[in-house]
Amino acid sequence: MRKQHKELRGLFWAALFCLTALPVFAQQPDTLFSLKSPLEVRFGNFGVSVSDAGDVNMDGIADVIVGAMEVDSNNSFRPA
């Protein structure tokens, strides 16, 4: 799931990524994870904000929201 936001006048762009890792957690519950952007956008600021979000996609599993502040609707870098 990805949601995008664009402020009027095009001054602010952002993409949010909803990540689920149930099979991994079930096999290795005490493991630390590192995340890599699903889009290879240079200077996209993937991970600039991370938050728990409850069950966003209604699959019964708590989700994590990861922000990518400089990614536009075409999945490319968009400077502020």
N, C-alpha and C positions, 0 to 999 in steps of 0.2 A: 504494500500500500504506500503510495507516495502522494503527499499533498503539497501544493505549491501556493505561494502567496506573492502577490505583486502589489506594491503600494501605488497609488495614483502618481502620475508623472514619471513612473519607471525608476524611482530612486532606490527602491529596496526590492531585492529578489531573494527567495529562499526556497529550499526543498526540504521536506521532512520524510524520513524513511522509517517505516515500521518494521522491526526485525523480530523474528521468532526463532528460537533455537531449541525447541522441546526435545528432539531426538538426541542432541548433544548433551543437554542437561540430564536427561534420563540415564545416559551411559556414564557420565562423568560429573556428578553433582557438585564437586568441590574444585572445579577447574576455573581458572581465570581465562578470559577471552580478550582478544584484540579484534577490533573491527576495521575493515577496509571498505572504502567507499564502493558501492556497486557501480558507480559511474567514475570513469577515469577523467575527472575534471580538475585540471591544474588550478591551484588557488581556489578551489571550491569551498574550503573551510569545512569539510566533512568532519563532524564531531565537535564543532564549535559549541554545541549544546547537546546534552544527553539527559533524558528524563524517563522515569517510569510513567506509564500511561494507562495502566489498567488493561482491560481487554479491548483494545481498539477494533480489532477485526472480528470480534465475537466468536473466537474459536475455543474459548475456555482457558486460554493461556495468557498470562500477563505479558504485555508487550513493552518494548523499549523504543522510544522515539529518539532518533539521531538527526540533528540539524546540519544542513549544508548551506551556509548563509549566502554564498555567492554563486549558486547554481540557478540558471533560469529555466524557463519552460521548454527550452530546446536542449536541456542537459549540457549546457556549455557555460563557461565562465562569464559572469556579467558583473563588472566592477560597480561598486555603489557610487 
